[in-house]
């Protein structure tokens, strides 16, 4: 059985927080999650693993952005073509929060608000 997400399905979750260690302590104790930090050059990205599967990530809100960015979870929806999906979302009332951005060698993403004001991210992985 293929348990990989398909285009149009949620594929990733990400926690933004000013207290990464506090989040690790809480979620590790409550859910038994394990964490691996990765140096991304300008930041550290923490991968969350549960049942031997990477299921989410954590990044630290920069000190100078803590008043603008509250701690939050963000869900990502898998898309085949980020540019086309972003254009379609805009045509149907979405607003861009963060334009299409490269995420290292992993893929590209954009963050939008839907017409109701809810934030969601679109994710196009690099196909290898």
PLY file of the C-alpha trace (Angstrom):
ply
format ascii 1.0
element vertex 128
property float x
property float y
property float z
element edge 127
property int vertex1
property int vertex2
end_header
0.00 0.00 0.00
1.37 3.41 -0.99
0.97 5.77 1.96
2.63 8.72 0.23
0.41 11.80 -0.10
-0.98 12.67 -3.51
-1.39 16.12 -5.05
-4.19 17.95 -3.24
-3.59 16.12 0.06
-1.92 17.41 3.21
1.70 16.29 3.17
3.58 18.10 5.97
3.08 20.03 9.20
5.43 22.59 10.63
5.70 24.33 13.96
7.04 27.87 14.17
8.01 28.84 17.71
10.39 31.13 19.55
11.09 28.28 22.01
12.19 25.21 20.05
13.61 23.46 23.12
10.36 24.01 25.03
8.42 22.54 22.11
10.75 19.52 21.94
10.33 18.95 25.68
6.53 19.19 25.49
5.89 17.11 22.35
8.58 14.57 23.21
7.00 13.90 26.61
3.38 13.95 25.40
3.72 12.00 22.13
7.13 10.35 22.30
8.36 12.31 19.28
12.06 12.24 18.44
13.97 15.21 17.02
16.93 15.70 14.70
18.40 19.15 14.13
19.73 20.09 10.69
21.96 23.11 10.08
20.46 24.93 7.09
23.11 27.68 7.00
21.04 30.63 8.17
18.86 28.56 10.50
18.43 25.20 12.19
15.50 23.05 11.04
14.34 20.30 13.36
12.80 17.17 11.87
10.16 15.40 13.96
10.05 11.63 13.80
7.33 9.33 15.13
7.04 5.57 14.55
10.26 5.73 12.48
8.68 8.22 10.07
9.52 11.89 9.62
6.17 13.60 10.00
6.77 17.29 10.68
9.33 20.00 11.32
10.10 22.86 13.68
11.75 26.20 12.97
12.60 29.04 15.30
10.90 32.38 14.84
13.72 34.97 14.65
13.93 37.30 17.67
13.22 40.36 15.51
10.03 38.75 14.12
8.49 37.47 17.37
6.00 40.37 17.55
4.86 39.81 13.92
4.83 35.99 13.83
2.97 34.20 16.63
3.79 30.57 17.47
1.70 28.38 15.17
1.36 25.11 13.31
1.16 25.33 9.49
-0.14 22.55 7.24
1.27 21.99 3.74
-0.72 20.72 0.75
1.16 18.78 -1.95
0.95 20.23 -5.48
2.37 19.05 -8.81
3.14 22.57 -10.03
3.53 25.35 -7.47
3.24 28.23 -9.93
0.04 26.91 -11.52
-1.51 26.02 -8.14
-0.65 29.45 -6.74
-2.16 31.16 -9.78
-5.34 29.08 -9.46
-5.59 29.85 -5.73
-5.25 33.59 -6.43
-7.96 33.39 -9.12
-10.28 31.92 -6.50
-9.71 34.52 -3.78
-6.48 33.54 -2.02
-3.88 36.09 -0.94
-0.12 35.51 -0.91
1.56 35.67 2.50
4.94 34.32 1.33
5.61 34.05 -2.41
7.08 30.95 -4.05
10.35 30.24 -2.25
13.01 27.57 -2.63
13.54 25.29 0.37
17.12 24.21 -0.23
17.31 21.17 -2.49
14.02 19.79 -1.16
11.41 21.77 -3.10
9.50 25.02 -3.33
6.67 26.40 -1.24
4.35 29.37 -0.90
2.10 30.42 1.97
-1.36 31.78 1.24
-4.51 32.72 3.05
-7.69 31.26 1.68
-10.73 33.53 1.19
-11.78 32.84 4.80
-8.43 34.10 6.13
-6.94 30.71 7.05
-3.23 30.21 6.37
-2.01 27.17 4.43
1.17 26.33 2.52
1.53 24.78 -0.92
4.47 22.39 -1.40
6.12 21.15 -4.60
8.95 18.71 -3.84
11.99 18.30 -6.05
11.41 15.18 -8.12
14.48 12.96 -8.18
0 1
1 2
2 3
3 4
4 5
5 6
6 7
7 8
8 9
9 10
10 11
11 12
12 13
13 14
14 15
15 16
16 17
17 18
18 19
19 20
20 21
21 22
22 23
23 24
24 25
25 26
26 27
27 28
28 29
29 30
30 31
31 32
32 33
33 34
34 35
35 36
36 37
37 38
38 39
39 40
40 41
41 42
42 43
43 44
44 45
45 46
46 47
47 48
48 49
49 50
50 51
51 52
52 53
53 54
54 55
55 56
56 57
57 58
58 59
59 60
60 61
61 62
62 63
63 64
64 65
65 66
66 67
67 68
68 69
69 70
70 71
71 72
72 73
73 74
74 75
75 76
76 77
77 78
78 79
79 80
80 81
81 82
82 83
83 84
84 85
85 86
86 87
87 88
88 89
89 90
90 91
91 92
92 93
93 94
94 95
95 96
96 97
97 98
98 99
99 100
100 101
101 102
102 103
103 104
104 105
105 106
106 107
107 108
108 109
109 110
110 111
111 112
112 113
113 114
114 115
115 116
116 117
117 118
118 119
119 120
120 121
121 122
122 123
123 124
124 125
125 126
126 127
